[in-house]
Amino acid sequence: MSTPPVVEVSNLRKSYSGRTVVDDISFTVAEGEIFGILGPNGAGKTTTVECVEGLRVPDGGRVRVAGLDPVADHAAVTRILGSQLQESELQAKLTVREALELYAAFYPDPADWRQLAERLGLTARLNTRFGVLSGGQKQRLFIALALIGSPRVVVLDELTTGLDPRARRDTWEVVEEIRARGVTVLLVTHFMAEAQRLCDRIAVIDQGRITALDTPSGLIARSAGSTVISFTPSAPLDDEQLAALPALVSIEHKDDRITLAGSDETVNAVISLLVRNHITAHQLRVTDATLDDAFLDLTGANR
Ligand SMILES: Nc1ncnc2c1ncn2[C@@H]1O[C@H](COP(=O)(O)OP(=O)(O)OP(=O)(O)O)[C@@H](O)[C@H]1O
């Protein structure tokens, strides 16, 4: 028996001063899933998740979190859904311990904050004031505070922005641990590597609309030119023959080097073409497109 989705968004619309920034967005998130919302600046990602959190009132459409309306049933939804705070929401003088105790007091049945601090590597920082924590330590504290009410769903928005690569990786591990405990994660991100590593499915949003919704590998596969082939031929190749290759998306010449974007079919055909013409391919490289390429294809970023 399939369980109902934890988060349901149908035909969501939101405008600011007559300008539509979320335009007919629909998606569902299953229990235990890490669902990514990816898109360029100003695409409407934060507005969408703020509607899920009940922090913004939609102009149209329907949002449900565990069957509840985040605006009408706000108090009930805050007990189910944990949100990541913004930096401005914590006083610089508050210590890590005080912040954890304060937020634990908001919930009738909070998680054990000492255990959370331990798991997030904050035990040695309990007496440190928030204002002097490093960026990575602040993010860990925000994650701890988002989890303190033992939520079923946690919303993490731009979780690793500004972190160094090490701190980013540590934070990803924490998110994977959260999911391993069955918590559903709604993750807003700009970082392809983050989306690729963590998300089960990703909605790509551009100008307020979903342009694609798929698994990371599904998004990559649907990107035009999912395989890139480059080589330096031992003799000139006729452009017409190259242009006739199956599934070819683009041809690029740079000095003697040729770069083709296509599919696996293109790779096989180009090899046959070279063999037929007794041409050797020097420094032949075949690479798969990345989520970066798919992102550029699926958003206005390359138009
Ligand atoms: N309170 C507001 N009043 C007016 N316009 C707003 C408001 N909040 C957001 N916007 C505008 O709505 C659009 C979408 O913003 P939103 O923050 O949802 O995008 P985003 O995808 O999260 O962007 P970013 O990646 O830059 O954070 C932007 O053009 C933004 O300027």
py3Dmol code that shows the C-alpha trace and the ligand (Angstrom):
import py3Dmol

protein = """\
ATOM      1  CA  MET A   1       0.000   0.000   0.000  1.00  0.00           C
ATOM      2  CA  SER A   2       1.466   3.350  -0.949  1.00  0.00           C
ATOM      3  CA  THR A   3       1.509   6.027   1.752  1.00  0.00           C
ATOM      4  CA  PRO A   4       0.046   9.451   0.909  1.00  0.00           C
ATOM      5  CA  PRO A   5       2.587  12.198   0.150  1.00  0.00           C
ATOM      6  CA  VAL A   6       3.763  14.261   3.123  1.00  0.00           C
ATOM      7  CA  VAL A   7       3.878  17.462   1.100  1.00  0.00           C
ATOM      8  CA  GLU A   8       1.383  18.220  -1.675  1.00  0.00           C
ATOM      9  CA  VAL A   9       1.543  21.390  -3.727  1.00  0.00           C
ATOM     10  CA  SER A  10      -1.036  21.800  -6.508  1.00  0.00           C
ATOM     11  CA  ASN A  11      -1.264  24.690  -8.921  1.00  0.00           C
ATOM     12  CA  LEU A  12       0.412  27.071  -6.473  1.00  0.00           C
ATOM     13  CA  ARG A  13       0.418  30.736  -7.473  1.00  0.00           C
ATOM     14  CA  LYS A  14       1.915  33.747  -5.755  1.00  0.00           C
ATOM     15  CA  SER A  15       2.326  37.330  -6.964  1.00  0.00           C
ATOM     16  CA  TYR A  16       4.019  40.328  -5.420  1.00  0.00           C
ATOM     17  CA  SER A  17       2.567  43.707  -6.460  1.00  0.00           C
ATOM     18  CA  GLY A  18       0.913  42.156  -9.512  1.00  0.00           C
ATOM     19  CA  ARG A  19       4.086  40.328 -10.610  1.00  0.00           C
ATOM     20  CA  THR A  20       3.678  36.545 -10.694  1.00  0.00           C
ATOM     21  CA  VAL A  21       6.708  34.868  -9.103  1.00  0.00           C
ATOM     22  CA  VAL A  22       5.203  31.390  -8.568  1.00  0.00           C
ATOM     23  CA  ASP A  23       3.101  30.341 -11.515  1.00  0.00           C
ATOM     24  CA  ASP A  24       1.127  27.089 -11.343  1.00  0.00           C
ATOM     25  CA  ILE A  25       3.629  24.936  -9.450  1.00  0.00           C
ATOM     26  CA  SER A  26       2.638  21.367  -8.550  1.00  0.00           C
ATOM     27  CA  PHE A  27       4.658  18.587  -6.901  1.00  0.00           C
ATOM     28  CA  THR A  28       4.382  16.008  -4.155  1.00  0.00           C
ATOM     29  CA  VAL A  29       7.029  14.789  -1.728  1.00  0.00           C
ATOM     30  CA  ALA A  30       6.917  11.243  -0.383  1.00  0.00           C
ATOM     31  CA  GLU A  31       7.673  10.351   3.225  1.00  0.00           C
ATOM     32  CA  GLY A  32      11.436   9.893   3.711  1.00  0.00           C
ATOM     33  CA  GLU A  33      12.352  11.538   0.433  1.00  0.00           C
ATOM     34  CA  ILE A  34      14.966  14.266  -0.079  1.00  0.00           C
ATOM     35  CA  PHE A  35      13.249  16.528  -2.579  1.00  0.00           C
ATOM     36  CA  GLY A  36      15.298  19.292  -4.167  1.00  0.00           C
ATOM     37  CA  ILE A  37      14.126  22.614  -5.521  1.00  0.00           C
ATOM     38  CA  LEU A  38      16.761  23.946  -7.876  1.00  0.00           C
ATOM     39  CA  GLY A  39      16.721  27.106  -9.931  1.00  0.00           C
ATOM     40  CA  PRO A  40      18.470  30.369 -10.738  1.00  0.00           C
ATOM     41  CA  ASN A  41      18.258  33.485  -8.551  1.00  0.00           C
ATOM     42  CA  GLY A  42      14.761  34.873  -8.264  1.00  0.00           C
ATOM     43  CA  ALA A  43      13.139  31.743  -9.746  1.00  0.00           C
ATOM     44  CA  GLY A  44      10.598  31.518  -6.910  1.00  0.00           C
ATOM     45  CA  LYS A  45      12.172  28.728  -4.834  1.00  0.00           C
ATOM     46  CA  THR A  46      12.030  30.435  -1.440  1.00  0.00           C
ATOM     47  CA  THR A  47       8.519  31.754  -2.077  1.00  0.00           C
ATOM     48  CA  THR A  48       7.403  28.183  -2.868  1.00  0.00           C
ATOM     49  CA  VAL A  49       8.865  26.674   0.312  1.00  0.00           C
ATOM     50  CA  GLU A  50       7.597  29.591   2.401  1.00  0.00           C
ATOM     51  CA  CYS A  51       4.084  28.737   1.183  1.00  0.00           C
ATOM     52  CA  VAL A  52       4.734  25.139   2.307  1.00  0.00           C
ATOM     53  CA  GLU A  53       5.879  26.457   5.706  1.00  0.00           C
ATOM     54  CA  GLY A  54       2.776  28.641   6.019  1.00  0.00           C
ATOM     55  CA  LEU A  55       4.900  31.802   6.123  1.00  0.00           C
ATOM     56  CA  ARG A  56       3.260  33.144   2.941  1.00  0.00           C
ATOM     57  CA  VAL A  57      -0.358  32.966   1.898  1.00  0.00           C
ATOM     58  CA  PRO A  58      -0.779  31.578  -1.643  1.00  0.00           C
ATOM     59  CA  ASP A  59      -2.837  33.568  -4.138  1.00  0.00           C
ATOM     60  CA  GLY A  60      -4.043  30.357  -5.712  1.00  0.00           C
ATOM     61  CA  GLY A  61      -3.680  26.591  -5.591  1.00  0.00           C
ATOM     62  CA  ARG A  62      -3.462  24.242  -2.655  1.00  0.00           C
ATOM     63  CA  VAL A  63      -0.709  23.266  -0.227  1.00  0.00           C
ATOM     64  CA  ARG A  64      -0.942  20.423   2.273  1.00  0.00           C
ATOM     65  CA  VAL A  65       1.601  19.163   4.796  1.00  0.00           C
ATOM     66  CA  ALA A  66       0.561  15.788   6.203  1.00  0.00           C
ATOM     67  CA  GLY A  67      -2.941  16.662   5.036  1.00  0.00           C
ATOM     68  CA  LEU A  68      -2.973  20.013   6.875  1.00  0.00           C
ATOM     69  CA  ASP A  69      -3.261  23.527   5.430  1.00  0.00           C
ATOM     70  CA  PRO A  70      -0.073  25.379   6.492  1.00  0.00           C
ATOM     71  CA  VAL A  71      -1.945  28.702   6.799  1.00  0.00           C
ATOM     72  CA  ALA A  72      -5.262  27.609   8.371  1.00  0.00           C
ATOM     73  CA  ASP A  73      -3.627  24.908  10.534  1.00  0.00           C
ATOM     74  CA  HIS A  74      -0.398  26.786  11.157  1.00  0.00           C
ATOM     75  CA  ALA A  75       0.122  25.701  14.765  1.00  0.00           C
ATOM     76  CA  ALA A  76      -0.356  22.021  13.881  1.00  0.00           C
ATOM     77  CA  VAL A  77       1.969  22.319  10.887  1.00  0.00           C
ATOM     78  CA  THR A  78       4.760  23.889  12.936  1.00  0.00           C
ATOM     79  CA  ARG A  79       4.726  20.775  15.131  1.00  0.00           C
ATOM     80  CA  ILE A  80       5.314  18.566  12.065  1.00  0.00           C
ATOM     81  CA  LEU A  81       7.574  20.766  10.006  1.00  0.00           C
ATOM     82  CA  GLY A  82      10.998  22.072  11.035  1.00  0.00           C
ATOM     83  CA  SER A  83      12.390  25.166   9.335  1.00  0.00           C
ATOM     84  CA  GLN A  84      15.917  26.396   9.115  1.00  0.00           C
ATOM     85  CA  LEU A  85      16.294  29.813  10.717  1.00  0.00           C
ATOM     86  CA  GLN A  86      17.859  32.768   8.971  1.00  0.00           C
ATOM     87  CA  GLU A  87      20.980  34.198  10.594  1.00  0.00           C
ATOM     88  CA  SER A  88      19.153  37.403  11.588  1.00  0.00           C
ATOM     89  CA  GLU A  89      16.714  35.399  13.705  1.00  0.00           C
ATOM     90  CA  LEU A  90      19.251  34.498  16.424  1.00  0.00           C
ATOM     91  CA  GLN A  91      20.818  36.974  18.803  1.00  0.00           C
ATOM     92  CA  ALA A  92      24.600  37.104  18.593  1.00  0.00           C
ATOM     93  CA  LYS A  93      24.952  36.937  22.393  1.00  0.00           C
ATOM     94  CA  LEU A  94      22.954  33.747  22.815  1.00  0.00           C
ATOM     95  CA  THR A  95      25.147  30.711  23.487  1.00  0.00           C
ATOM     96  CA  VAL A  96      24.630  27.455  21.605  1.00  0.00           C
ATOM     97  CA  ARG A  97      23.230  25.851  24.779  1.00  0.00           C
ATOM     98  CA  GLU A  98      20.820  28.741  25.409  1.00  0.00           C
ATOM     99  CA  ALA A  99      19.571  28.627  21.802  1.00  0.00           C
ATOM    100  CA  LEU A 100      18.988  24.861  22.003  1.00  0.00           C
ATOM    101  CA  GLU A 101      17.214  25.138  25.390  1.00  0.00           C
ATOM    102  CA  LEU A 102      15.095  28.060  24.213  1.00  0.00           C
ATOM    103  CA  TYR A 103      13.917  26.320  21.062  1.00  0.00           C
ATOM    104  CA  ALA A 104      13.362  23.000  22.853  1.00  0.00           C
ATOM    105  CA  ALA A 105      10.989  24.861  25.185  1.00  0.00           C
ATOM    106  CA  PHE A 106       8.739  25.768  22.232  1.00  0.00           C
ATOM    107  CA  TYR A 107       7.742  22.140  21.700  1.00  0.00           C
ATOM    108  CA  PRO A 108       5.639  19.854  23.896  1.00  0.00           C
ATOM    109  CA  ASP A 109       7.812  16.824  23.130  1.00  0.00           C
ATOM    110  CA  PRO A 110      11.197  18.064  21.914  1.00  0.00           C
ATOM    111  CA  ALA A 111      14.144  15.932  20.863  1.00  0.00           C
ATOM    112  CA  ASP A 112      16.957  15.626  23.415  1.00  0.00           C
ATOM    113  CA  TRP A 113      19.002  18.730  22.569  1.00  0.00           C
ATOM    114  CA  ARG A 114      22.178  17.259  24.089  1.00  0.00           C
ATOM    115  CA  GLN A 115      21.987  14.308  21.713  1.00  0.00           C
ATOM    116  CA  LEU A 116      21.323  16.620  18.782  1.00  0.00           C
ATOM    117  CA  ALA A 117      24.304  18.781  19.723  1.00  0.00           C
ATOM    118  CA  GLU A 118      26.452  15.671  19.981  1.00  0.00           C
ATOM    119  CA  ARG A 119      25.365  14.360  16.592  1.00  0.00           C
ATOM    120  CA  LEU A 120      25.980  17.716  14.956  1.00  0.00           C
ATOM    121  CA  GLY A 121      29.413  18.137  16.522  1.00  0.00           C
ATOM    122  CA  LEU A 122      28.372  21.089  18.690  1.00  0.00           C
ATOM    123  CA  THR A 123      29.069  19.676  22.160  1.00  0.00           C
ATOM    124  CA  ALA A 124      32.404  21.474  22.453  1.00  0.00           C
ATOM    125  CA  ARG A 125      30.688  24.716  21.431  1.00  0.00           C
ATOM    126  CA  LEU A 126      27.778  24.709  23.893  1.00  0.00           C
ATOM    127  CA  ASN A 127      29.087  27.747  25.774  1.00  0.00           C
ATOM    128  CA  THR A 128      30.123  29.659  22.653  1.00  0.00           C
ATOM    129  CA  ARG A 129      28.055  32.677  21.679  1.00  0.00           C
ATOM    130  CA  PHE A 130      26.260  32.428  18.351  1.00  0.00           C
ATOM    131  CA  GLY A 131      27.942  35.574  17.029  1.00  0.00           C
ATOM    132  CA  VAL A 132      31.426  34.049  17.143  1.00  0.00           C
ATOM    133  CA  LEU A 133      30.619  30.641  15.644  1.00  0.00           C
ATOM    134  CA  SER A 134      32.107  29.839  12.222  1.00  0.00           C
ATOM    135  CA  GLY A 135      29.781  29.650   9.211  1.00  0.00           C
ATOM    136  CA  GLY A 136      29.763  25.846   9.346  1.00  0.00           C
ATOM    137  CA  GLN A 137      29.036  25.793  13.081  1.00  0.00           C
ATOM    138  CA  LYS A 138      26.152  28.253  12.606  1.00  0.00           C
ATOM    139  CA  GLN A 139      24.665  26.033   9.895  1.00  0.00           C
ATOM    140  CA  ARG A 140      24.950  23.013  12.191  1.00  0.00           C
ATOM    141  CA  LEU A 141      23.159  24.928  14.912  1.00  0.00           C
ATOM    142  CA  PHE A 142      20.404  25.916  12.455  1.00  0.00           C
ATOM    143  CA  ILE A 143      20.000  22.268  11.489  1.00  0.00           C
ATOM    144  CA  ALA A 144      19.831  21.289  15.177  1.00  0.00           C
ATOM    145  CA  LEU A 145      17.168  23.932  15.802  1.00  0.00           C
ATOM    146  CA  ALA A 146      15.186  22.774  12.745  1.00  0.00           C
ATOM    147  CA  LEU A 147      15.243  19.233  14.158  1.00  0.00           C
ATOM    148  CA  ILE A 148      14.553  20.042  17.780  1.00  0.00           C
ATOM    149  CA  GLY A 149      10.788  19.550  17.486  1.00  0.00           C
ATOM    150  CA  SER A 150      11.370  16.021  16.042  1.00  0.00           C
ATOM    151  CA  PRO A 151       9.712  17.061  12.766  1.00  0.00           C
ATOM    152  CA  ARG A 152       8.431  14.717  10.065  1.00  0.00           C
ATOM    153  CA  VAL A 153       9.494  17.229   7.421  1.00  0.00           C
ATOM    154  CA  VAL A 154      12.401  19.626   7.480  1.00  0.00           C
ATOM    155  CA  VAL A 155      12.860  22.543   5.089  1.00  0.00           C
ATOM    156  CA  LEU A 156      16.473  23.508   4.411  1.00  0.00           C
ATOM    157  CA  ASP A 157      16.964  26.618   2.257  1.00  0.00           C
ATOM    158  CA  GLU A 158      20.455  27.424   0.922  1.00  0.00           C
ATOM    159  CA  LEU A 159      21.902  25.185   3.584  1.00  0.00           C
ATOM    160  CA  THR A 160      25.528  25.285   2.497  1.00  0.00           C
ATOM    161  CA  THR A 161      25.819  28.737   0.916  1.00  0.00           C
ATOM    162  CA  GLY A 162      29.021  30.346   2.120  1.00  0.00           C
ATOM    163  CA  LEU A 163      30.518  27.157   3.553  1.00  0.00           C
ATOM    164  CA  ASP A 164      33.952  25.858   2.618  1.00  0.00           C
ATOM    165  CA  PRO A 165      34.051  22.522   0.761  1.00  0.00           C
ATOM    166  CA  ARG A 166      34.848  20.574   3.929  1.00  0.00           C
ATOM    167  CA  ALA A 167      32.018  22.096   5.942  1.00  0.00           C
ATOM    168  CA  ARG A 168      29.687  21.571   2.967  1.00  0.00           C
ATOM    169  CA  ARG A 169      30.532  17.878   2.832  1.00  0.00           C
ATOM    170  CA  ASP A 170      30.035  17.515   6.602  1.00  0.00           C
ATOM    171  CA  THR A 171      26.647  19.205   6.293  1.00  0.00           C
ATOM    172  CA  TRP A 172      25.645  16.843   3.474  1.00  0.00           C
ATOM    173  CA  GLU A 173      26.450  13.920   5.750  1.00  0.00           C
ATOM    174  CA  VAL A 174      24.198  15.385   8.403  1.00  0.00           C
ATOM    175  CA  VAL A 175      21.350  15.687   5.876  1.00  0.00           C
ATOM    176  CA  GLU A 176      21.856  12.048   4.864  1.00  0.00           C
ATOM    177  CA  GLU A 177      21.694  11.059   8.531  1.00  0.00           C
ATOM    178  CA  ILE A 178      18.459  13.008   8.962  1.00  0.00           C
ATOM    179  CA  ARG A 179      16.927  11.122   6.071  1.00  0.00           C
ATOM    180  CA  ALA A 180      18.217   7.801   7.378  1.00  0.00           C
ATOM    181  CA  ARG A 181      16.007   8.433  10.411  1.00  0.00           C
ATOM    182  CA  GLY A 182      12.964   8.728   8.128  1.00  0.00           C
ATOM    183  CA  VAL A 183      12.647  12.520   8.134  1.00  0.00           C
ATOM    184  CA  THR A 184      11.461  14.008   4.827  1.00  0.00           C
ATOM    185  CA  VAL A 185      13.705  16.811   3.549  1.00  0.00           C
ATOM    186  CA  LEU A 186      12.714  19.685   1.272  1.00  0.00           C
ATOM    187  CA  LEU A 187      15.993  21.203   0.104  1.00  0.00           C
ATOM    188  CA  VAL A 188      16.359  24.497  -1.742  1.00  0.00           C
ATOM    189  CA  THR A 189      19.713  24.842  -3.422  1.00  0.00           C
ATOM    190  CA  HIS A 190      21.774  26.531  -6.127  1.00  0.00           C
ATOM    191  CA  PHE A 191      24.481  23.888  -5.996  1.00  0.00           C
ATOM    192  CA  MET A 192      24.298  21.171  -8.618  1.00  0.00           C
ATOM    193  CA  ALA A 193      26.742  18.948  -6.742  1.00  0.00           C
ATOM    194  CA  GLU A 194      24.583  19.229  -3.633  1.00  0.00           C
ATOM    195  CA  ALA A 195      21.392  18.380  -5.537  1.00  0.00           C
ATOM    196  CA  GLN A 196      23.096  15.505  -7.346  1.00  0.00           C
ATOM    197  CA  ARG A 197      24.536  14.027  -4.179  1.00  0.00           C
ATOM    198  CA  LEU A 198      21.541  14.375  -1.872  1.00  0.00           C
ATOM    199  CA  CYS A 199      18.261  14.511  -3.742  1.00  0.00           C
ATOM    200  CA  ASP A 200      16.038  11.599  -4.725  1.00  0.00           C
ATOM    201  CA  ARG A 201      14.109  13.906  -7.034  1.00  0.00           C
ATOM    202  CA  ILE A 202      14.573  17.489  -8.120  1.00  0.00           C
ATOM    203  CA  ALA A 203      12.111  20.105  -9.360  1.00  0.00           C
ATOM    204  CA  VAL A 204      13.903  22.615 -11.573  1.00  0.00           C
ATOM    205  CA  ILE A 205      12.166  25.987 -11.287  1.00  0.00           C
ATOM    206  CA  ASP A 206      12.672  28.852 -13.701  1.00  0.00           C
ATOM    207  CA  GLN A 207      10.702  32.095 -13.691  1.00  0.00           C
ATOM    208  CA  GLY A 208       8.116  30.704 -11.322  1.00  0.00           C
ATOM    209  CA  ARG A 209       7.400  27.504 -13.265  1.00  0.00           C
ATOM    210  CA  ILE A 210       8.636  23.922 -12.992  1.00  0.00           C
ATOM    211  CA  THR A 211      10.628  23.193 -16.143  1.00  0.00           C
ATOM    212  CA  ALA A 212      11.520  19.616 -15.154  1.00  0.00           C
ATOM    213  CA  LEU A 213      10.903  17.199 -12.309  1.00  0.00           C
ATOM    214  CA  ASP A 214      12.946  14.025 -12.209  1.00  0.00           C
ATOM    215  CA  THR A 215      15.709  12.102 -10.476  1.00  0.00           C
ATOM    216  CA  PRO A 216      19.190  13.645 -10.869  1.00  0.00           C
ATOM    217  CA  SER A 217      20.158  10.992 -13.434  1.00  0.00           C
ATOM    218  CA  GLY A 218      16.828  11.423 -15.221  1.00  0.00           C
ATOM    219  CA  LEU A 219      17.490  15.154 -15.550  1.00  0.00           C
ATOM    220  CA  ILE A 220      20.981  14.527 -16.902  1.00  0.00           C
ATOM    221  CA  ALA A 221      19.704  11.951 -19.404  1.00  0.00           C
ATOM    222  CA  ARG A 222      17.064  14.310 -20.752  1.00  0.00           C
ATOM    223  CA  SER A 223      19.526  17.159 -21.189  1.00  0.00           C
ATOM    224  CA  ALA A 224      20.261  17.727 -24.867  1.00  0.00           C
ATOM    225  CA  GLY A 225      23.724  16.379 -25.622  1.00  0.00           C
ATOM    226  CA  SER A 226      24.058  14.084 -22.631  1.00  0.00           C
ATOM    227  CA  THR A 227      27.388  12.739 -23.968  1.00  0.00           C
ATOM    228  CA  VAL A 228      30.303  14.882 -25.087  1.00  0.00           C
ATOM    229  CA  ILE A 229      32.943  13.441 -27.452  1.00  0.00           C
ATOM    230  CA  SER A 230      36.122  15.327 -28.249  1.00  0.00           C
ATOM    231  CA  PHE A 231      39.146  14.317 -30.318  1.00  0.00           C
ATOM    232  CA  THR A 232      41.827  15.597 -32.663  1.00  0.00           C
ATOM    233  CA  PRO A 233      41.521  13.764 -36.015  1.00  0.00           C
ATOM    234  CA  SER A 234      44.718  12.675 -37.793  1.00  0.00           C
ATOM    235  CA  ALA A 235      43.270  14.137 -41.033  1.00  0.00           C
ATOM    236  CA  PRO A 236      40.575  16.749 -41.681  1.00  0.00           C
ATOM    237  CA  LEU A 237      36.992  15.500 -41.387  1.00  0.00           C
ATOM    238  CA  ASP A 238      34.166  16.618 -43.597  1.00  0.00           C
ATOM    239  CA  ASP A 239      31.703  18.750 -41.606  1.00  0.00           C
ATOM    240  CA  GLU A 240      28.802  17.398 -43.643  1.00  0.00           C
ATOM    241  CA  GLN A 241      29.584  13.861 -42.528  1.00  0.00           C
ATOM    242  CA  LEU A 242      29.791  15.028 -38.913  1.00  0.00           C
ATOM    243  CA  ALA A 243      26.497  16.893 -39.214  1.00  0.00           C
ATOM    244  CA  ALA A 244      24.804  13.674 -40.390  1.00  0.00           C
ATOM    245  CA  LEU A 245      25.758  11.768 -37.213  1.00  0.00           C
ATOM    246  CA  PRO A 246      22.735  10.417 -35.326  1.00  0.00           C
ATOM    247  CA  ALA A 247      21.490  12.223 -32.181  1.00  0.00           C
ATOM    248  CA  LEU A 248      24.012  15.016 -32.722  1.00  0.00           C
ATOM    249  CA  VAL A 249      23.247  18.211 -30.813  1.00  0.00           C
ATOM    250  CA  SER A 250      26.258  20.413 -31.557  1.00  0.00           C
ATOM    251  CA  ILE A 251      29.656  20.519 -33.293  1.00  0.00           C
ATOM    252  CA  GLU A 252      32.458  22.755 -32.107  1.00  0.00           C
ATOM    253  CA  HIS A 253      35.880  23.247 -33.732  1.00  0.00           C
ATOM    254  CA  LYS A 254      38.800  24.650 -31.789  1.00  0.00           C
ATOM    255  CA  ASP A 255      42.101  24.601 -33.666  1.00  0.00           C
ATOM    256  CA  ASP A 256      42.291  20.962 -34.833  1.00  0.00           C
ATOM    257  CA  ARG A 257      40.099  19.673 -32.064  1.00  0.00           C
ATOM    258  CA  ILE A 258      36.480  18.651 -32.625  1.00  0.00           C
ATOM    259  CA  THR A 259      33.920  18.494 -29.818  1.00  0.00           C
ATOM    260  CA  LEU A 260      30.556  16.873 -30.430  1.00  0.00           C
ATOM    261  CA  ALA A 261      27.572  16.760 -28.078  1.00  0.00           C
ATOM    262  CA  GLY A 262      25.190  13.883 -28.645  1.00  0.00           C
ATOM    263  CA  SER A 263      24.321  10.514 -27.163  1.00  0.00           C
ATOM    264  CA  ASP A 264      25.894   7.044 -26.941  1.00  0.00           C
ATOM    265  CA  GLU A 265      24.584   6.503 -30.457  1.00  0.00           C
ATOM    266  CA  THR A 266      26.679   9.453 -31.642  1.00  0.00           C
ATOM    267  CA  VAL A 267      29.796   7.930 -30.051  1.00  0.00           C
ATOM    268  CA  ASN A 268      29.377   4.639 -31.940  1.00  0.00           C
ATOM    269  CA  ALA A 269      28.640   6.420 -35.217  1.00  0.00           C
ATOM    270  CA  VAL A 270      31.628   8.743 -34.933  1.00  0.00           C
ATOM    271  CA  ILE A 271      33.941   5.789 -34.312  1.00  0.00           C
ATOM    272  CA  SER A 272      32.587   4.000 -37.428  1.00  0.00           C
ATOM    273  CA  LEU A 273      32.994   7.197 -39.442  1.00  0.00           C
ATOM    274  CA  LEU A 274      36.629   7.524 -38.376  1.00  0.00           C
ATOM    275  CA  VAL A 275      37.358   3.868 -39.145  1.00  0.00           C
ATOM    276  CA  ARG A 276      35.701   4.117 -42.594  1.00  0.00           C
ATOM    277  CA  ASN A 277      37.858   7.144 -43.400  1.00  0.00           C
ATOM    278  CA  HIS A 278      41.059   5.598 -41.941  1.00  0.00           C
ATOM    279  CA  ILE A 279      41.354   8.512 -39.561  1.00  0.00           C
ATOM    280  CA  THR A 280      42.815   8.122 -36.079  1.00  0.00           C
ATOM    281  CA  ALA A 281      41.312  10.056 -33.171  1.00  0.00           C
ATOM    282  CA  HIS A 282      44.053  11.510 -30.985  1.00  0.00           C
ATOM    283  CA  GLN A 283      43.253  12.229 -27.349  1.00  0.00           C
ATOM    284  CA  LEU A 284      39.733  10.859 -27.670  1.00  0.00           C
ATOM    285  CA  ARG A 285      37.622  11.793 -24.639  1.00  0.00           C
ATOM    286  CA  VAL A 286      34.044  10.742 -24.000  1.00  0.00           C
ATOM    287  CA  THR A 287      32.371  12.369 -20.996  1.00  0.00           C
ATOM    288  CA  ASP A 288      28.848  12.334 -19.623  1.00  0.00           C
ATOM    289  CA  ALA A 289      26.983  15.591 -19.241  1.00  0.00           C
ATOM    290  CA  THR A 290      26.591  16.720 -15.643  1.00  0.00           C
ATOM    291  CA  LEU A 291      23.654  18.132 -13.747  1.00  0.00           C
ATOM    292  CA  ASP A 292      25.220  21.527 -14.522  1.00  0.00           C
ATOM    293  CA  ASP A 293      24.633  20.945 -18.236  1.00  0.00           C
ATOM    294  CA  ALA A 294      21.086  19.742 -17.585  1.00  0.00           C
ATOM    295  CA  PHE A 295      20.426  22.799 -15.406  1.00  0.00           C
ATOM    296  CA  LEU A 296      21.577  25.165 -18.147  1.00  0.00           C
ATOM    297  CA  ASP A 297      19.383  23.320 -20.633  1.00  0.00           C
ATOM    298  CA  LEU A 298      16.350  23.398 -18.383  1.00  0.00           C
ATOM    299  CA  THR A 299      16.507  27.008 -17.241  1.00  0.00           C
ATOM    300  CA  GLY A 300      16.854  30.292 -19.022  1.00  0.00           C
ATOM    301  CA  ALA A 301      20.478  30.463 -17.897  1.00  0.00           C
ATOM    302  CA  ASN A 302      21.788  29.622 -21.392  1.00  0.00           C
ATOM    303  CA  ARG A 303      19.152  31.384 -23.438  1.00  0.00           C
TER     304      ARG A 303
END
"""
ligand_1 = """\
31
LIG
N 8.183 40.102 -0.129
C 8.430 40.307 -1.434
N 7.944 41.395 -2.070
C 8.150 41.594 -3.383
N 8.879 40.770 -4.171
C 9.399 39.671 -3.592
C 9.207 39.378 -2.201
N 9.854 38.213 -1.907
C 10.415 37.808 -3.073
N 10.149 38.668 -4.083
C 10.555 38.538 -5.494
O 10.017 37.329 -5.983
C 10.915 36.685 -6.865
C 11.164 35.267 -6.385
O 11.870 35.328 -5.163
P 12.337 34.040 -4.358
O 13.071 34.517 -3.153
O 11.190 33.138 -4.164
O 13.333 33.406 -5.416
P 14.488 32.341 -5.206
O 14.344 31.382 -6.329
O 14.430 31.779 -3.835
O 15.768 33.225 -5.414
P 17.250 33.162 -4.769
O 17.868 31.939 -5.325
O 17.867 34.401 -5.305
O 17.074 33.140 -3.295
C 12.165 37.537 -6.894
O 12.134 38.333 -8.059
C 12.056 38.383 -5.656
O 12.667 39.641 -5.857
"""
view = py3Dmol.view(width=600, height=400)
view.addModel(protein, "pdb")
view.setStyle({"model": 0}, {"cartoon": {"style": "trace"}})
view.addModel(ligand_1, "xyz")
view.setStyle({"model": 1}, {"stick": {}})
view.zoomTo()
view.show()
